[in-house]
Amino acid sequence: MHGLQSEAAAAGKSLRIHVERFNPALRLYERLGFRQIDDRGVYLFMEWRGDNSQPPTPNSQRESLGPSG
């Protein structure tokens, strides 16, 4: 687990990001545990949950950390 992920897990929050569909970094985010929650054409919206026990809920209202949260 990395810096922001550790902080989010400790706070019981999720992280959300958006990435362009064809950005090679998409594979990195998937390896870090981010899962797609929305598809908005060019952008895929992704969420990482500290518990990862339940699938992410699209467009959920949970609080998130990070610039796109």
PDB file of N, H, CA, C and O in Angstrom:
ATOM      1  N   MET A   1       0.853  -1.171   0.000  1.00  0.00           N
ATOM      2  CA  MET A   1       0.000   0.000   0.000  1.00  0.00           C
ATOM      3  C   MET A   1       0.899   1.234   0.000  1.00  0.00           C
ATOM      4  O   MET A   1       1.965   1.243   0.615  1.00  0.00           O
ATOM      5  N   HIS A   2       0.454   2.263  -0.693  1.00  0.00           N
ATOM      6  H   HIS A   2      -0.413   2.256  -1.193  1.00  0.00           H
ATOM      7  CA  HIS A   2       1.262   3.468  -0.835  1.00  0.00           C
ATOM      8  C   HIS A   2       0.697   4.611  -0.004  1.00  0.00           C
ATOM      9  O   HIS A   2      -0.387   4.477   0.564  1.00  0.00           O
ATOM     10  N   GLY A   3       1.413   5.740   0.080  1.00  0.00           N
ATOM     11  H   GLY A   3       2.294   5.848  -0.382  1.00  0.00           H
ATOM     12  CA  GLY A   3       1.099   6.885   0.919  1.00  0.00           C
ATOM     13  C   GLY A   3      -0.370   7.260   1.033  1.00  0.00           C
ATOM     14  O   GLY A   3      -0.954   7.134   2.109  1.00  0.00           O
ATOM     15  N   LEU A   4      -0.974   7.714  -0.049  1.00  0.00           N
ATOM     16  H   LEU A   4      -0.500   7.816  -0.924  1.00  0.00           H
ATOM     17  CA  LEU A   4      -2.375   8.129   0.012  1.00  0.00           C
ATOM     18  C   LEU A   4      -3.291   6.960   0.317  1.00  0.00           C
ATOM     19  O   LEU A   4      -4.298   7.127   1.004  1.00  0.00           O
ATOM     20  N   GLN A   5      -2.958   5.778  -0.183  1.00  0.00           N
ATOM     21  H   GLN A   5      -2.140   5.642  -0.741  1.00  0.00           H
ATOM     22  CA  GLN A   5      -3.774   4.612   0.105  1.00  0.00           C
ATOM     23  C   GLN A   5      -3.740   4.290   1.600  1.00  0.00           C
ATOM     24  O   GLN A   5      -4.768   3.946   2.183  1.00  0.00           O
ATOM     25  N   SER A   6      -2.587   4.398   2.207  1.00  0.00           N
ATOM     26  H   SER A   6      -1.752   4.677   1.733  1.00  0.00           H
ATOM     27  CA  SER A   6      -2.474   4.158   3.651  1.00  0.00           C
ATOM     28  C   SER A   6      -3.289   5.176   4.435  1.00  0.00           C
ATOM     29  O   SER A   6      -3.996   4.821   5.378  1.00  0.00           O
ATOM     30  N   GLU A   7      -3.189   6.431   4.046  1.00  0.00           N
ATOM     31  H   GLU A   7      -2.615   6.719   3.280  1.00  0.00           H
ATOM     32  CA  GLU A   7      -3.950   7.477   4.730  1.00  0.00           C
ATOM     33  C   GLU A   7      -5.453   7.265   4.575  1.00  0.00           C
ATOM     34  O   GLU A   7      -6.207   7.413   5.537  1.00  0.00           O
ATOM     35  N   ALA A   8      -5.886   6.922   3.372  1.00  0.00           N
ATOM     36  H   ALA A   8      -5.274   6.802   2.590  1.00  0.00           H
ATOM     37  CA  ALA A   8      -7.307   6.696   3.121  1.00  0.00           C
ATOM     38  C   ALA A   8      -7.811   5.497   3.918  1.00  0.00           C
ATOM     39  O   ALA A   8      -8.890   5.555   4.508  1.00  0.00           O
ATOM     40  N   ALA A   9      -7.042   4.415   3.940  1.00  0.00           N
ATOM     41  H   ALA A   9      -6.165   4.368   3.461  1.00  0.00           H
ATOM     42  CA  ALA A   9      -7.444   3.227   4.685  1.00  0.00           C
ATOM     43  C   ALA A   9      -7.578   3.545   6.171  1.00  0.00           C
ATOM     44  O   ALA A   9      -8.540   3.124   6.814  1.00  0.00           O
ATOM     45  N   ALA A  10      -6.610   4.290   6.722  1.00  0.00           N
ATOM     46  H   ALA A  10      -5.829   4.633   6.200  1.00  0.00           H
ATOM     47  CA  ALA A  10      -6.648   4.646   8.136  1.00  0.00           C
ATOM     48  C   ALA A  10      -7.859   5.515   8.460  1.00  0.00           C
ATOM     49  O   ALA A  10      -8.409   5.436   9.559  1.00  0.00           O
ATOM     50  N   ALA A  11      -8.274   6.348   7.496  1.00  0.00           N
ATOM     51  H   ALA A  11      -7.826   6.412   6.604  1.00  0.00           H
ATOM     52  CA  ALA A  11      -9.416   7.247   7.700  1.00  0.00           C
ATOM     53  C   ALA A  11     -10.742   6.596   7.297  1.00  0.00           C
ATOM     54  O   ALA A  11     -11.805   7.190   7.478  1.00  0.00           O
ATOM     55  N   GLY A  12     -10.682   5.383   6.755  1.00  0.00           N
ATOM     56  H   GLY A  12      -9.819   4.900   6.608  1.00  0.00           H
ATOM     57  CA  GLY A  12     -11.899   4.698   6.315  1.00  0.00           C
ATOM     58  C   GLY A  12     -12.525   5.335   5.087  1.00  0.00           C
ATOM     59  O   GLY A  12     -13.744   5.318   4.923  1.00  0.00           O
ATOM     60  N   LYS A  13     -11.682   5.901   4.221  1.00  0.00           N
ATOM     61  H   LYS A  13     -10.691   5.915   4.354  1.00  0.00           H
ATOM     62  CA  LYS A  13     -12.184   6.576   3.018  1.00  0.00           C
ATOM     63  C   LYS A  13     -11.673   5.882   1.760  1.00  0.00           C
ATOM     64  O   LYS A  13     -10.768   5.049   1.810  1.00  0.00           O
ATOM     65  N   SER A  14     -12.271   6.243   0.645  1.00  0.00           N
ATOM     66  H   SER A  14     -13.007   6.920   0.604  1.00  0.00           H
ATOM     67  CA  SER A  14     -11.841   5.713  -0.645  1.00  0.00           C
ATOM     68  C   SER A  14     -11.059   6.788  -1.388  1.00  0.00           C
ATOM     69  O   SER A  14     -11.072   7.962  -1.018  1.00  0.00           O
ATOM     70  N   LEU A  15     -10.383   6.358  -2.438  1.00  0.00           N
ATOM     71  H   LEU A  15     -10.372   5.404  -2.738  1.00  0.00           H
ATOM     72  CA  LEU A  15      -9.690   7.285  -3.337  1.00  0.00           C
ATOM     73  C   LEU A  15     -10.342   7.178  -4.701  1.00  0.00           C
ATOM     74  O   LEU A  15     -10.712   6.085  -5.131  1.00  0.00           O
ATOM     75  N   ARG A  16     -10.485   8.299  -5.382  1.00  0.00           N
ATOM     76  H   ARG A  16     -10.185   9.186  -5.033  1.00  0.00           H
ATOM     77  CA  ARG A  16     -11.028   8.301  -6.737  1.00  0.00           C
ATOM     78  C   ARG A  16     -10.104   9.076  -7.657  1.00  0.00           C
ATOM     79  O   ARG A  16      -9.523  10.097  -7.292  1.00  0.00           O
ATOM     80  N   ILE A  17      -9.993   8.545  -8.870  1.00  0.00           N
ATOM     81  H   ILE A  17     -10.466   7.715  -9.167  1.00  0.00           H
ATOM     82  CA  ILE A  17      -9.188   9.195  -9.903  1.00  0.00           C
ATOM     83  C   ILE A  17      -9.934   9.086 -11.227  1.00  0.00           C
ATOM     84  O   ILE A  17     -10.884   8.313 -11.356  1.00  0.00           O
ATOM     85  N   HIS A  18      -9.495   9.863 -12.202  1.00  0.00           N
ATOM     86  H   HIS A  18      -8.724  10.491 -12.097  1.00  0.00           H
ATOM     87  CA  HIS A  18      -9.961   9.644 -13.565  1.00  0.00           C
ATOM     88  C   HIS A  18      -8.732   9.613 -14.463  1.00  0.00           C
ATOM     89  O   HIS A  18      -7.748  10.316 -14.233  1.00  0.00           O
ATOM     90  N   VAL A  19      -8.821   8.775 -15.495  1.00  0.00           N
ATOM     91  H   VAL A  19      -9.620   8.205 -15.681  1.00  0.00           H
ATOM     92  CA  VAL A  19      -7.684   8.559 -16.384  1.00  0.00           C
ATOM     93  C   VAL A  19      -8.220   8.407 -17.807  1.00  0.00           C
ATOM     94  O   VAL A  19      -9.297   7.851 -18.026  1.00  0.00           O
ATOM     95  N   GLU A  20      -7.462   8.905 -18.751  1.00  0.00           N
ATOM     96  H   GLU A  20      -6.587   9.357 -18.574  1.00  0.00           H
ATOM     97  CA  GLU A  20      -7.867   8.736 -20.144  1.00  0.00           C
ATOM     98  C   GLU A  20      -7.817   7.250 -20.495  1.00  0.00           C
ATOM     99  O   GLU A  20      -6.912   6.523 -20.087  1.00  0.00           O
ATOM    100  N   ARG A  21      -8.792   6.836 -21.244  1.00  0.00           N
ATOM    101  H   ARG A  21      -9.528   7.427 -21.576  1.00  0.00           H
ATOM    102  CA  ARG A  21      -8.990   5.423 -21.607  1.00  0.00           C
ATOM    103  C   ARG A  21      -7.726   4.748 -22.157  1.00  0.00           C
ATOM    104  O   ARG A  21      -7.472   3.584 -21.845  1.00  0.00           O
ATOM    105  N   PHE A  22      -6.943   5.445 -22.957  1.00  0.00           N
ATOM    106  H   PHE A  22      -7.149   6.390 -23.210  1.00  0.00           H
ATOM    107  CA  PHE A  22      -5.784   4.831 -23.605  1.00  0.00           C
ATOM    108  C   PHE A  22      -4.457   5.191 -22.937  1.00  0.00           C
ATOM    109  O   PHE A  22      -3.396   4.959 -23.516  1.00  0.00           O
ATOM    110  N   ASN A  23      -4.501   5.748 -21.744  1.00  0.00           N
ATOM    111  H   ASN A  23      -5.363   5.937 -21.274  1.00  0.00           H
ATOM    112  CA  ASN A  23      -3.298   6.093 -21.006  1.00  0.00           C
ATOM    113  C   ASN A  23      -2.660   4.807 -20.471  1.00  0.00           C
ATOM    114  O   ASN A  23      -3.333   4.034 -19.789  1.00  0.00           O
ATOM    115  N   PRO A  24      -1.380   4.559 -20.764  1.00  0.00           N
ATOM    116  CA  PRO A  24      -0.722   3.351 -20.271  1.00  0.00           C
ATOM    117  C   PRO A  24      -0.731   3.241 -18.739  1.00  0.00           C
ATOM    118  O   PRO A  24      -0.604   2.140 -18.202  1.00  0.00           O
ATOM    119  N   ALA A  25      -0.880   4.363 -18.037  1.00  0.00           N
ATOM    120  H   ALA A  25      -0.983   5.257 -18.473  1.00  0.00           H
ATOM    121  CA  ALA A  25      -0.913   4.342 -16.573  1.00  0.00           C
ATOM    122  C   ALA A  25      -2.146   3.612 -16.038  1.00  0.00           C
ATOM    123  O   ALA A  25      -2.181   3.231 -14.868  1.00  0.00           O
ATOM    124  N   LEU A  26      -3.149   3.417 -16.883  1.00  0.00           N
ATOM    125  H   LEU A  26      -3.120   3.726 -17.834  1.00  0.00           H
ATOM    126  CA  LEU A  26      -4.352   2.696 -16.465  1.00  0.00           C
ATOM    127  C   LEU A  26      -3.994   1.335 -15.869  1.00  0.00           C
ATOM    128  O   LEU A  26      -4.574   0.931 -14.862  1.00  0.00           O
ATOM    129  N   ARG A  27      -3.060   0.636 -16.472  1.00  0.00           N
ATOM    130  H   ARG A  27      -2.588   0.964 -17.291  1.00  0.00           H
ATOM    131  CA  ARG A  27      -2.652  -0.691 -15.964  1.00  0.00           C
ATOM    132  C   ARG A  27      -2.013  -0.578 -14.579  1.00  0.00           C
ATOM    133  O   ARG A  27      -2.229  -1.435 -13.722  1.00  0.00           O
ATOM    134  N   LEU A  28      -1.234   0.471 -14.363  1.00  0.00           N
ATOM    135  H   LEU A  28      -1.059   1.167 -15.059  1.00  0.00           H
ATOM    136  CA  LEU A  28      -0.642   0.694 -13.043  1.00  0.00           C
ATOM    137  C   LEU A  28      -1.736   0.886 -12.003  1.00  0.00           C
ATOM    138  O   LEU A  28      -1.698   0.269 -10.939  1.00  0.00           O
ATOM    139  N   TYR A  29      -2.707   1.736 -12.305  1.00  0.00           N
ATOM    140  H   TYR A  29      -2.738   2.237 -13.170  1.00  0.00           H
ATOM    141  CA  TYR A  29      -3.788   1.979 -11.350  1.00  0.00           C
ATOM    142  C   TYR A  29      -4.542   0.693 -11.034  1.00  0.00           C
ATOM    143  O   TYR A  29      -4.925   0.466  -9.887  1.00  0.00           O
ATOM    144  N   GLU A  30      -4.756  -0.144 -12.034  1.00  0.00           N
ATOM    145  H   GLU A  30      -4.445   0.040 -12.966  1.00  0.00           H
ATOM    146  CA  GLU A  30      -5.428  -1.424 -11.789  1.00  0.00           C
ATOM    147  C   GLU A  30      -4.583  -2.307 -10.878  1.00  0.00           C
ATOM    148  O   GLU A  30      -5.117  -2.962  -9.983  1.00  0.00           O
ATOM    149  N   ARG A  31      -3.268  -2.332 -11.098  1.00  0.00           N
ATOM    150  H   ARG A  31      -2.834  -1.800 -11.825  1.00  0.00           H
ATOM    151  CA  ARG A  31      -2.382  -3.123 -10.232  1.00  0.00           C
ATOM    152  C   ARG A  31      -2.387  -2.603  -8.803  1.00  0.00           C
ATOM    153  O   ARG A  31      -2.198  -3.371  -7.859  1.00  0.00           O
ATOM    154  N   LEU A  32      -2.604  -1.297  -8.640  1.00  0.00           N
ATOM    155  H   LEU A  32      -2.758  -0.673  -9.407  1.00  0.00           H
ATOM    156  CA  LEU A  32      -2.662  -0.704  -7.300  1.00  0.00           C
ATOM    157  C   LEU A  32      -4.015  -0.932  -6.619  1.00  0.00           C
ATOM    158  O   LEU A  32      -4.206  -0.561  -5.461  1.00  0.00           O
ATOM    159  N   GLY A  33      -4.942  -1.541  -7.345  1.00  0.00           N
ATOM    160  H   GLY A  33      -4.787  -1.842  -8.285  1.00  0.00           H
ATOM    161  CA  GLY A  33      -6.220  -1.878  -6.732  1.00  0.00           C
ATOM    162  C   GLY A  33      -7.381  -0.981  -7.103  1.00  0.00           C
ATOM    163  O   GLY A  33      -8.475  -1.148  -6.565  1.00  0.00           O
ATOM    164  N   PHE A  34      -7.179  -0.027  -8.012  1.00  0.00           N
ATOM    165  H   PHE A  34      -6.291   0.109  -8.449  1.00  0.00           H
ATOM    166  CA  PHE A  34      -8.279   0.828  -8.454  1.00  0.00           C
ATOM    167  C   PHE A  34      -9.173   0.035  -9.397  1.00  0.00           C
ATOM    168  O   PHE A  34      -8.688  -0.730 -10.230  1.00  0.00           O
ATOM    169  N   ARG A  35     -10.490   0.224  -9.259  1.00  0.00           N
ATOM    170  H   ARG A  35     -10.884   0.845  -8.582  1.00  0.00           H
ATOM    171  CA  ARG A  35     -11.472  -0.444 -10.107  1.00  0.00           C
ATOM    172  C   ARG A  35     -12.343   0.603 -10.790  1.00  0.00           C
ATOM    173  O   ARG A  35     -12.669   1.634 -10.202  1.00  0.00           O
ATOM    174  N   GLN A  36     -12.711   0.329 -12.026  1.00  0.00           N
ATOM    175  H   GLN A  36     -12.446  -0.509 -12.503  1.00  0.00           H
ATOM    176  CA  GLN A  36     -13.530   1.266 -12.790  1.00  0.00           C
ATOM    177  C   GLN A  36     -14.927   1.370 -12.179  1.00  0.00           C
ATOM    178  O   GLN A  36     -15.563   0.360 -11.879  1.00  0.00           O
ATOM    179  N   ILE A  37     -15.399   2.624 -11.998  1.00  0.00           N
ATOM    180  H   ILE A  37     -14.882   3.445 -12.242  1.00  0.00           H
ATOM    181  CA  ILE A  37     -16.744   2.838 -11.485  1.00  0.00           C
ATOM    182  C   ILE A  37     -17.628   3.590 -12.469  1.00  0.00           C
ATOM    183  O   ILE A  37     -18.849   3.610 -12.319  1.00  0.00           O
ATOM    184  N   ASP A  38     -17.016   4.210 -13.476  1.00  0.00           N
ATOM    185  H   ASP A  38     -16.024   4.194 -13.597  1.00  0.00           H
ATOM    186  CA  ASP A  38     -17.811   4.965 -14.448  1.00  0.00           C
ATOM    187  C   ASP A  38     -16.997   5.110 -15.730  1.00  0.00           C
ATOM    188  O   ASP A  38     -15.767   5.160 -15.709  1.00  0.00           O
ATOM    189  N   ASP A  39     -17.712   5.174 -16.831  1.00  0.00           N
ATOM    190  H   ASP A  39     -18.711   5.133 -16.848  1.00  0.00           H
ATOM    191  CA  ASP A  39     -17.107   5.351 -18.148  1.00  0.00           C
ATOM    192  C   ASP A  39     -17.747   6.591 -18.751  1.00  0.00           C
ATOM    193  O   ASP A  39     -18.943   6.603 -19.040  1.00  0.00           O
ATOM    194  N   ARG A  40     -16.945   7.634 -18.941  1.00  0.00           N
ATOM    195  H   ARG A  40     -15.973   7.624 -18.706  1.00  0.00           H
ATOM    196  CA  ARG A  40     -17.454   8.886 -19.502  1.00  0.00           C
ATOM    197  C   ARG A  40     -16.725   9.219 -20.789  1.00  0.00           C
ATOM    198  O   ARG A  40     -16.117  10.279 -20.930  1.00  0.00           O
ATOM    199  N   GLY A  41     -16.803   8.284 -21.721  1.00  0.00           N
ATOM    200  H   GLY A  41     -17.297   7.422 -21.606  1.00  0.00           H
ATOM    201  CA  GLY A  41     -16.188   8.518 -23.024  1.00  0.00           C
ATOM    202  C   GLY A  41     -14.685   8.416 -22.972  1.00  0.00           C
ATOM    203  O   GLY A  41     -14.137   7.319 -22.869  1.00  0.00           O
ATOM    204  N   VAL A  42     -14.016   9.544 -23.042  1.00  0.00           N
ATOM    205  H   VAL A  42     -14.461  10.435 -23.126  1.00  0.00           H
ATOM    206  CA  VAL A  42     -12.552   9.567 -23.035  1.00  0.00           C
ATOM    207  C   VAL A  42     -12.007   9.154 -21.673  1.00  0.00           C
ATOM    208  O   VAL A  42     -10.939   8.547 -21.595  1.00  0.00           O
ATOM    209  N   TYR A  43     -12.731   9.477 -20.593  1.00  0.00           N
ATOM    210  H   TYR A  43     -13.599   9.970 -20.657  1.00  0.00           H
ATOM    211  CA  TYR A  43     -12.235   9.232 -19.240  1.00  0.00           C
ATOM    212  C   TYR A  43     -12.900   8.035 -18.578  1.00  0.00           C
ATOM    213  O   TYR A  43     -14.107   7.822 -18.698  1.00  0.00           O
ATOM    214  N   LEU A  44     -12.082   7.260 -17.878  1.00  0.00           N
ATOM    215  H   LEU A  44     -11.102   7.433 -17.780  1.00  0.00           H
ATOM    216  CA  LEU A  44     -12.579   6.217 -16.997  1.00  0.00           C
ATOM    217  C   LEU A  44     -12.406   6.719 -15.574  1.00  0.00           C
ATOM    218  O   LEU A  44     -11.327   7.183 -15.205  1.00  0.00           O
ATOM    219  N   PHE A  45     -13.440   6.634 -14.787  1.00  0.00           N
ATOM    220  H   PHE A  45     -14.317   6.258 -15.087  1.00  0.00           H
ATOM    221  CA  PHE A  45     -13.378   7.032 -13.384  1.00  0.00           C
ATOM    222  C   PHE A  45     -13.161   5.770 -12.563  1.00  0.00           C
ATOM    223  O   PHE A  45     -13.832   4.757 -12.758  1.00  0.00           O
ATOM    224  N   MET A  46     -12.210   5.854 -11.642  1.00  0.00           N
ATOM    225  H   MET A  46     -11.665   6.677 -11.483  1.00  0.00           H
ATOM    226  CA  MET A  46     -11.795   4.680 -10.887  1.00  0.00           C
ATOM    227  C   MET A  46     -11.804   4.978  -9.396  1.00  0.00           C
ATOM    228  O   MET A  46     -11.666   6.124  -8.968  1.00  0.00           O
ATOM    229  N   GLU A  47     -11.971   3.916  -8.619  1.00  0.00           N
ATOM    230  H   GLU A  47     -12.083   2.985  -8.967  1.00  0.00           H
ATOM    231  CA  GLU A  47     -12.009   4.061  -7.167  1.00  0.00           C
ATOM    232  C   GLU A  47     -11.186   2.961  -6.526  1.00  0.00           C
ATOM    233  O   GLU A  47     -11.181   1.818  -6.984  1.00  0.00           O
ATOM    234  N   TRP A  48     -10.494   3.322  -5.464  1.00  0.00           N
ATOM    235  H   TRP A  48     -10.498   4.250  -5.093  1.00  0.00           H
ATOM    236  CA  TRP A  48      -9.794   2.371  -4.616  1.00  0.00           C
ATOM    237  C   TRP A  48     -10.446   2.421  -3.258  1.00  0.00           C
ATOM    238  O   TRP A  48     -10.657   3.495  -2.694  1.00  0.00           O
ATOM    239  N   ARG A  49     -10.765   1.247  -2.732  1.00  0.00           N
ATOM    240  H   ARG A  49     -10.593   0.374  -3.191  1.00  0.00           H
ATOM    241  CA  ARG A  49     -11.361   1.159  -1.402  1.00  0.00           C
ATOM    242  C   ARG A  49     -10.441   0.363  -0.507  1.00  0.00           C
ATOM    243  O   ARG A  49      -9.951  -0.699  -0.891  1.00  0.00           O
ATOM    244  N   GLY A  50     -10.210   0.869   0.669  1.00  0.00           N
ATOM    245  H   GLY A  50     -10.608   1.732   0.980  1.00  0.00           H
ATOM    246  CA  GLY A  50      -9.304   0.207   1.604  1.00  0.00           C
ATOM    247  C   GLY A  50      -9.733  -1.179   1.995  1.00  0.00           C
ATOM    248  O   GLY A  50      -8.890  -2.048   2.215  1.00  0.00           O
ATOM    249  N   ASP A  51     -11.046  -1.410   2.089  1.00  0.00           N
ATOM    250  H   ASP A  51     -11.731  -0.704   1.911  1.00  0.00           H
ATOM    251  CA  ASP A  51     -11.496  -2.744   2.488  1.00  0.00           C
ATOM    252  C   ASP A  51     -11.555  -3.686   1.293  1.00  0.00           C
ATOM    253  O   ASP A  51     -11.359  -4.892   1.444  1.00  0.00           O
ATOM    254  N   ASN A  52     -11.825  -3.141   0.091  1.00  0.00           N
ATOM    255  H   ASN A  52     -11.984  -2.161  -0.032  1.00  0.00           H
ATOM    256  CA  ASN A  52     -11.916  -3.927  -1.145  1.00  0.00           C
ATOM    257  C   ASN A  52     -12.756  -5.189  -1.002  1.00  0.00           C
ATOM    258  O   ASN A  52     -12.618  -6.117  -1.798  1.00  0.00           O
ATOM    259  N   SER A  53     -13.635  -5.234   0.015  1.00  0.00           N
ATOM    260  H   SER A  53     -13.747  -4.480   0.662  1.00  0.00           H
ATOM    261  CA  SER A  53     -14.469  -6.408   0.226  1.00  0.00           C
ATOM    262  C   SER A  53     -15.730  -6.368  -0.618  1.00  0.00           C
ATOM    263  O   SER A  53     -16.341  -7.406  -0.871  1.00  0.00           O
ATOM    264  N   GLN A  54     -16.125  -5.179  -1.055  1.00  0.00           N
ATOM    265  H   GLN A  54     -15.628  -4.336  -0.849  1.00  0.00           H
ATOM    266  CA  GLN A  54     -17.318  -5.033  -1.869  1.00  0.00           C
ATOM    267  C   GLN A  54     -16.941  -4.302  -3.149  1.00  0.00           C
ATOM    268  O   GLN A  54     -16.042  -3.461  -3.142  1.00  0.00           O
ATOM    269  N   PRO A  55     -17.618  -4.615  -4.247  1.00  0.00           N
ATOM    270  CA  PRO A  55     -17.325  -3.887  -5.482  1.00  0.00           C
ATOM    271  C   PRO A  55     -17.700  -2.420  -5.335  1.00  0.00           C
ATOM    272  O   PRO A  55     -18.635  -2.096  -4.603  1.00  0.00           O
ATOM    273  N   PRO A  56     -16.982  -1.517  -6.024  1.00  0.00           N
ATOM    274  CA  PRO A  56     -17.310  -0.105  -5.941  1.00  0.00           C
ATOM    275  C   PRO A  56     -18.706   0.175  -6.482  1.00  0.00           C
ATOM    276  O   PRO A  56     -19.187  -0.505  -7.388  1.00  0.00           O
ATOM    277  N   THR A  57     -19.338   1.179  -5.914  1.00  0.00           N
ATOM    278  H   THR A  57     -18.948   1.731  -5.178  1.00  0.00           H
ATOM    279  CA  THR A  57     -20.665   1.586  -6.349  1.00  0.00           C
ATOM    280  C   THR A  57     -20.529   2.773  -7.284  1.00  0.00           C
ATOM    281  O   THR A  57     -19.995   3.803  -6.874  1.00  0.00           O
ATOM    282  N   PRO A  58     -20.993   2.672  -8.532  1.00  0.00           N
ATOM    283  CA  PRO A  58     -20.886   3.812  -9.451  1.00  0.00           C
ATOM    284  C   PRO A  58     -21.577   5.055  -8.897  1.00  0.00           C
ATOM    285  O   PRO A  58     -22.680   4.990  -8.354  1.00  0.00           O
ATOM    286  N   ASN A  59     -20.899   6.175  -9.050  1.00  0.00           N
ATOM    287  H   ASN A  59     -20.003   6.228  -9.490  1.00  0.00           H
ATOM    288  CA  ASN A  59     -21.446   7.483  -8.653  1.00  0.00           C
ATOM    289  C   ASN A  59     -21.885   7.534  -7.201  1.00  0.00           C
ATOM    290  O   ASN A  59     -22.819   8.265  -6.871  1.00  0.00           O
ATOM    291  N   SER A  60     -21.231   6.773  -6.320  1.00  0.00           N
ATOM    292  H   SER A  60     -20.473   6.179  -6.588  1.00  0.00           H
ATOM    293  CA  SER A  60     -21.615   6.792  -4.907  1.00  0.00           C
ATOM    294  C   SER A  60     -21.240   8.130  -4.297  1.00  0.00           C
ATOM    295  O   SER A  60     -20.422   8.866  -4.849  1.00  0.00           O
ATOM    296  N   GLN A  61     -21.836   8.439  -3.167  1.00  0.00           N
ATOM    297  H   GLN A  61     -22.500   7.841  -2.718  1.00  0.00           H
ATOM    298  CA  GLN A  61     -21.630   9.724  -2.511  1.00  0.00           C
ATOM    299  C   GLN A  61     -20.623   9.649  -1.382  1.00  0.00           C
ATOM    300  O   GLN A  61     -20.520  10.584  -0.588  1.00  0.00           O
ATOM    301  N   ARG A  62     -19.857   8.529  -1.288  1.00  0.00           N
ATOM    302  H   ARG A  62     -19.941   7.769  -1.933  1.00  0.00           H
ATOM    303  CA  ARG A  62     -18.871   8.419  -0.208  1.00  0.00           C
ATOM    304  C   ARG A  62     -17.814   9.502  -0.375  1.00  0.00           C
ATOM    305  O   ARG A  62     -17.530   9.958  -1.482  1.00  0.00           O
ATOM    306  N   GLU A  63     -17.235   9.905   0.768  1.00  0.00           N
ATOM    307  H   GLU A  63     -17.466   9.535   1.668  1.00  0.00           H
ATOM    308  CA  GLU A  63     -16.157  10.894   0.732  1.00  0.00           C
ATOM    309  C   GLU A  63     -14.908  10.251   0.157  1.00  0.00           C
ATOM    310  O   GLU A  63     -14.657   9.064   0.366  1.00  0.00           O
ATOM    311  N   SER A  64     -14.138  11.028  -0.558  1.00  0.00           N
ATOM    312  H   SER A  64     -14.342  11.992  -0.728  1.00  0.00           H
ATOM    313  CA  SER A  64     -12.899  10.551  -1.152  1.00  0.00           C
ATOM    314  C   SER A  64     -11.777  11.537  -0.868  1.00  0.00           C
ATOM    315  O   SER A  64     -12.014  12.714  -0.597  1.00  0.00           O
ATOM    316  N   LEU A  65     -10.569  11.039  -0.934  1.00  0.00           N
ATOM    317  H   LEU A  65     -10.376  10.083  -1.154  1.00  0.00           H
ATOM    318  CA  LEU A  65      -9.385  11.869  -0.842  1.00  0.00           C
ATOM    319  C   LEU A  65      -8.813  12.035  -2.232  1.00  0.00           C
ATOM    320  O   LEU A  65      -9.012  11.178  -3.092  1.00  0.00           O
ATOM    321  N   GLY A  66      -8.118  13.109  -2.458  1.00  0.00           N
ATOM    322  H   GLY A  66      -7.957  13.805  -1.759  1.00  0.00           H
ATOM    323  CA  GLY A  66      -7.437  13.279  -3.730  1.00  0.00           C
ATOM    324  C   GLY A  66      -8.060  14.389  -4.563  1.00  0.00           C
ATOM    325  O   GLY A  66      -9.150  14.868  -4.252  1.00  0.00           O
ATOM    326  N   PRO A  67      -7.370  14.796  -5.615  1.00  0.00           N
ATOM    327  CA  PRO A  67      -7.799  15.949  -6.402  1.00  0.00           C
ATOM    328  C   PRO A  67      -9.108  15.748  -7.142  1.00  0.00           C
ATOM    329  O   PRO A  67      -9.804  16.727  -7.411  1.00  0.00           O
ATOM    330  N   SER A  68      -9.470  14.521  -7.483  1.00  0.00           N
ATOM    331  H   SER A  68      -8.904  13.725  -7.265  1.00  0.00           H
ATOM    332  CA  SER A  68     -10.710  14.339  -8.218  1.00  0.00           C
ATOM    333  C   SER A  68     -11.854  13.934  -7.294  1.00  0.00           C
ATOM    334  O   SER A  68     -12.956  13.668  -7.774  1.00  0.00           O
ATOM    335  N   GLY A  69     -11.621  13.879  -5.973  1.00  0.00           N
ATOM    336  H   GLY A  69     -10.726  14.095  -5.583  1.00  0.00           H
ATOM    337  CA  GLY A  69     -12.618  13.421  -5.016  1.00  0.00           C
ATOM    338  C   GLY A  69     -13.448  14.498  -4.565  1.00  0.00           C
ATOM    339  O   GLY A  69     -14.347  14.286  -3.751  1.00  0.00           O
TER     340      GLY A  69
END
